[in-house]
Amino acid sequence: MTETSPTTSAGLGLLGLGDDPASVYQEMLRAPADSATGIAHRLGWNEPRALAALAELERLELVRPSWQTPGALRAVEPGVGLAALLSRQEAELQRRREALDAGRLVVQDVVTQFSDTRQWVNVEVLTGLDAIRLRIQSLVAECRTELAGMAPGGPQSAANMAASKPLDQALLERGLQMRSLYLDSIINDPASLEYVRWLAKVGGNVRTTATLPFRMQIYDRRLAVVPVDPNTPGSGALLVRSPSLVSALCALFDHVWTSAQPFGERPEPSDDELTAQELAVLRLLTQGHADESIARRLGVSVRTSRRFHQTVALRGGHAGVGWGRHRPFRMDHPPGRAGRRAQAPRPNHLTRPHYIQASETAPIP
């Protein structure tokens, strides 16, 4: 009994050739003058099975009648027969591709028609960086009065700044107002600091604060772009059109803006006062946040977050209380002059910065 190559048979199967026809075709190439009876014998088949396989080969034009022996069949050379079979498969694949393309157009048409009937939909999901940045380009071009934005995460990524700079410049050159909120920790990143200085120089109104809730952009107090999940970079963005939701986001922005300090004008606290960042750490600790969470919110490294934590604890007179990754924070005396039992040296956050990497920040440009 002759054994056919499984690899060859599988390869011929990709061209639409079944196992039996593939086996018979290979036998005919090995012994061109053999009959159906001889092929069936070598393969260990009965003759009807071999004849059925020959009929399929004839349909696929891989065998043809013999000129020399009437009634006999001969295998067509692989370079001719299999090439023709491959061409037919490619033509069928092209037809299927065209059918799929037509199907996509139908789906898009139906989705568009259906979306037009859903007047209640006021939130659009933007998936992928291309979709987000292209939509932001359109929103900036259509903006008429003001763009207000929050940019948490400390250091801003080079890609975000490169994408934002021409849009910011074009908007300001049109005479529109631009209000931008950044974290205090942005001063620790030279590239981000240079960008903010440029933005303020060309007319942008910039303020900083210790923490920001999440990244957002508000256009004309009418539309807003926010992340799908502020804690998951790359989760996409939401374009919010709902008047009530946009009003709530505007109120949040205005509240943070009012309490933030103009860029470059934050006063230095006295020795017995907590800085804005230290006060933010205190607030977050009392809310149960761990050092890692605090670091993300302040846009600094975990190492710097722990240093803030230690300073706050020492200034409350309890250097060991609450120090740890998961232990809840306690402070029996409030910070400041009245409750201080021990004076901690203030960490030098400006000369020895340890900030998070820009790649850890939220993805909305």
Secondary structure, 3 states (H helix, E strand, C coil): CCCCCHHHHHHHHHCCCCHHHHHHHHHHHHCCCCCHHHHHHHHCCCHHHHHHHHHHHHHCCCEEECCCCCCCEEECCHHHHHHHHHHHHHHHHHHHHHHHHHHHHHHHHHHHHHHHHCCCCCEEEECCHHHHHHHHHHHHHHCCCEEEEEECCCCCCHHHHHHHHHHHHHHHHCCCEEEEEEEHHHHHCHHHHHHHHHHHHCCCEEEEECCCCCCEEEECCCEEEEECCCCCCCCCEEEECCHHHHHHHHHHHHHHHHHCEECCCCCCCCCCCCCHHHHHHHHHHHCCCCHHHHHHHHCCCHHHHHHHHHHHHHHCCCCCCCCCCCCCCCCCCCCCCCCCCCCCCCCCCCCCCCCCCHHHCCCCC
